[in-house]
Amino acid sequence: MSTTSHPTFYRRYVTDRHTLPLRARVGFTLAAVAALHLLAFALLATALAPGAQPLALGVVLTAYAAGMKHSYDWDHISAIDNTTRKFVSEGMNPASVGFAFSLGHSLVVTLAGTMVVAGAQFVSGAFEDGSSANHVLGLIGAGVSGVYLLVLGLYNTSISVGLARGRSTAHQHSAVGARGDGAADDGGWGLVSRLLRKPLQRVRRPRDIFVLGFLFGLGFDTATTIGLLLLTVSASLAGVPALALLGLPVAFTAAMTLCDTLNGLGMMKLYSNALTQAGTRRRFNATVTVISAVSALFVATITLGGFFHDLLGLEDPATTALAEIDLGQAGLALIAVFALVWLRFWWVGRREPGTASST
């Protein structure tokens, strides 16, 4: 193949990959998650050799549990849910949003952990609260996540307004006919929606959110947890092989990608749901979109409040209170809300007249 044909070949490859059946793309994504688990197990196996420290197993399991815990932070859930909603509104079936986001997010952890294992002692300074590196990276992570969630929240609010009003153009009617979810309808917020698309234009595919996930991770909330864990293990378990120590960030990544991938797939299913009745389906998607938009704006307000509090050294009670909020595993509550909404509308749809005949 000639050199001049490479760009054409690449474009064709990318196009073909995104036109694969949804089941195939889901399979590839889950296979990548499984590969991360196998890699973590292989690295852990180096610590199970005769004479190695058996405590390494418990430490790696702790890192895995930490990855699962962090995947349910509200910023994770909100970023994945609202990005998935954006792609669905554009007629896509995004199978790897959660995987790409968490892979980029945990890359910060992996790089930091690798440097610690390699003996780069200066890295520990970045983990310490109050250090210059920690402060700067925290501002970058908070600024990017806050602005991105704010734009996404407003964008999805414009869509939810349109879904609630039931308005659509001829093009949007055709989109509803094709997908049956009313996702493209932005109603009276049409101008706002078009303006908000501008800053989101570079997020065209699920893989694009990998970079955003990495920038989110620079806040060092995840890196602090796993970094301190690595430093503790390095100091207390001198007999644990270096490869086994590398299993810590990999196990953390495997757990996070598993949970975030399942969350992304679940939200894709919700937004392109299979409820039978068109009216129920429209009300359901409007409700879920409102919840996602509100959650994004809520997290954006908290994040940006803390961002300006730290950046400008503000002492007012409002930004001080926002900076002290720890959402932690609040994303679990958000997932529970989505599940309850789906169950309610599924039950209502089952009871509507004509459901049996239409199935």
ChimeraX attribute file (.defattr): number of C-alpha atoms within 10 A of each C-alpha:
attribute: neighborCount
match mode: 1-to-1
recipient: residues
	/A:1	6
	/A:2	5
	/A:3	6
	/A:4	8
	/A:5	9
	/A:6	11
	/A:7	10
	/A:8	9
	/A:9	12
	/A:10	11
	/A:11	11
	/A:12	11
	/A:13	12
	/A:14	10
	/A:15	11
	/A:16	10
	/A:17	12
	/A:18	14
	/A:19	12
	/A:20	11
	/A:21	11
	/A:22	14
	/A:23	10
	/A:24	13
	/A:25	18
	/A:26	17
	/A:27	13
	/A:28	14
	/A:29	21
	/A:30	19
	/A:31	12
	/A:32	16
	/A:33	21
	/A:34	15
	/A:35	13
	/A:36	20
	/A:37	22
	/A:38	15
	/A:39	15
	/A:40	24
	/A:41	17
	/A:42	14
	/A:43	22
	/A:44	26
	/A:45	15
	/A:46	18
	/A:47	23
	/A:48	17
	/A:49	11
	/A:50	8
	/A:51	9
	/A:52	16
	/A:53	15
	/A:54	15
	/A:55	13
	/A:56	24
	/A:57	18
	/A:58	10
	/A:59	19
	/A:60	25
	/A:61	17
	/A:62	17
	/A:63	25
	/A:64	23
	/A:65	15
	/A:66	19
	/A:67	28
	/A:68	21
	/A:69	18
	/A:70	22
	/A:71	29
	/A:72	24
	/A:73	19
	/A:74	24
	/A:75	26
	/A:76	23
	/A:77	26
	/A:78	28
	/A:79	28
	/A:80	32
	/A:81	31
	/A:82	24
	/A:83	30
	/A:84	28
	/A:85	30
	/A:86	23
	/A:87	20
	/A:88	21
	/A:89	22
	/A:90	13
	/A:91	16
	/A:92	19
	/A:93	22
	/A:94	25
	/A:95	27
	/A:96	26
	/A:97	31
	/A:98	35
	/A:99	31
	/A:100	26
	/A:101	31
	/A:102	30
	/A:103	26
	/A:104	24
	/A:105	30
	/A:106	26
	/A:107	22
	/A:108	22
	/A:109	27
	/A:110	24
	/A:111	12
	/A:112	24
	/A:113	27
	/A:114	21
	/A:115	17
	/A:116	21
	/A:117	19
	/A:118	11
	/A:119	11
	/A:120	12
	/A:121	11
	/A:122	10
	/A:123	15
	/A:124	16
	/A:125	13
	/A:126	20
	/A:127	21
	/A:128	16
	/A:129	12
	/A:130	10
	/A:131	11
	/A:132	12
	/A:133	16
	/A:134	19
	/A:135	18
	/A:136	16
	/A:137	18
	/A:138	20
	/A:139	22
	/A:140	17
	/A:141	22
	/A:142	26
	/A:143	22
	/A:144	22
	/A:145	25
	/A:146	26
	/A:147	16
	/A:148	20
	/A:149	27
	/A:150	23
	/A:151	19
	/A:152	28
	/A:153	29
	/A:154	19
	/A:155	24
	/A:156	29
	/A:157	25
	/A:158	25
	/A:159	30
	/A:160	29
	/A:161	20
	/A:162	22
	/A:163	27
	/A:164	19
	/A:165	14
	/A:166	15
	/A:167	15
	/A:168	20
	/A:169	12
	/A:170	8
	/A:171	11
	/A:172	16
	/A:173	16
	/A:174	14
	/A:175	20
	/A:176	19
	/A:177	11
	/A:178	11
	/A:179	17
	/A:180	19
	/A:181	29
	/A:182	30
	/A:183	28
	/A:184	24
	/A:185	28
	/A:186	29
	/A:187	20
	/A:188	16
	/A:189	18
	/A:190	16
	/A:191	12
	/A:192	15
	/A:193	19
	/A:194	12
	/A:195	12
	/A:196	18
	/A:197	16
	/A:198	9
	/A:199	11
	/A:200	15
	/A:201	9
	/A:202	10
	/A:203	17
	/A:204	12
	/A:205	17
	/A:206	21
	/A:207	18
	/A:208	15
	/A:209	26
	/A:210	22
	/A:211	17
	/A:212	21
	/A:213	27
	/A:214	21
	/A:215	24
	/A:216	31
	/A:217	27
	/A:218	25
	/A:219	24
	/A:220	28
	/A:221	17
	/A:222	20
	/A:223	24
	/A:224	19
	/A:225	16
	/A:226	24
	/A:227	27
	/A:228	16
	/A:229	20
	/A:230	24
	/A:231	16
	/A:232	11
	/A:233	19
	/A:234	18
	/A:235	10
	/A:236	10
	/A:237	15
	/A:238	11
	/A:239	15
	/A:240	21
	/A:241	20
	/A:242	16
	/A:243	17
	/A:244	24
	/A:245	27
	/A:246	22
	/A:247	31
	/A:248	32
	/A:249	29
	/A:250	29
	/A:251	29
	/A:252	30
	/A:253	29
	/A:254	28
	/A:255	26
	/A:256	29
	/A:257	32
	/A:258	24
	/A:259	20
	/A:260	27
	/A:261	27
	/A:262	17
	/A:263	23
	/A:264	27
	/A:265	21
	/A:266	20
	/A:267	27
	/A:268	24
	/A:269	16
	/A:270	22
	/A:271	24
	/A:272	22
	/A:273	19
	/A:274	13
	/A:275	22
	/A:276	18
	/A:277	19
	/A:278	15
	/A:279	12
	/A:280	18
	/A:281	22
	/A:282	20
	/A:283	18
	/A:284	25
	/A:285	24
	/A:286	25
	/A:287	19
	/A:288	21
	/A:289	27
	/A:290	21
	/A:291	22
	/A:292	27
	/A:293	27
	/A:294	18
	/A:295	24
	/A:296	29
	/A:297	23
	/A:298	18
	/A:299	21
	/A:300	26
	/A:301	18
	/A:302	20
	/A:303	27
	/A:304	23
	/A:305	23
	/A:306	24
	/A:307	23
	/A:308	17
	/A:309	20
	/A:310	18
	/A:311	13
	/A:312	8
	/A:313	11
	/A:314	14
	/A:315	11
	/A:316	9
	/A:317	10
	/A:318	12
	/A:319	21
	/A:320	17
	/A:321	14
	/A:322	17
	/A:323	18
	/A:324	11
	/A:325	11
	/A:326	11
	/A:327	13
	/A:328	14
	/A:329	17
	/A:330	14
	/A:331	21
	/A:332	16
	/A:333	13
	/A:334	19
	/A:335	19
	/A:336	11
	/A:337	14
	/A:338	19
	/A:339	13
	/A:340	12
	/A:341	17
	/A:342	19
	/A:343	12
	/A:344	13
	/A:345	18
	/A:346	19
	/A:347	12
	/A:348	13
	/A:349	20
	/A:350	16
	/A:351	11
	/A:352	13
	/A:353	10
	/A:354	12
	/A:355	13
	/A:356	10
	/A:357	6
	/A:358	8
	/A:359	7
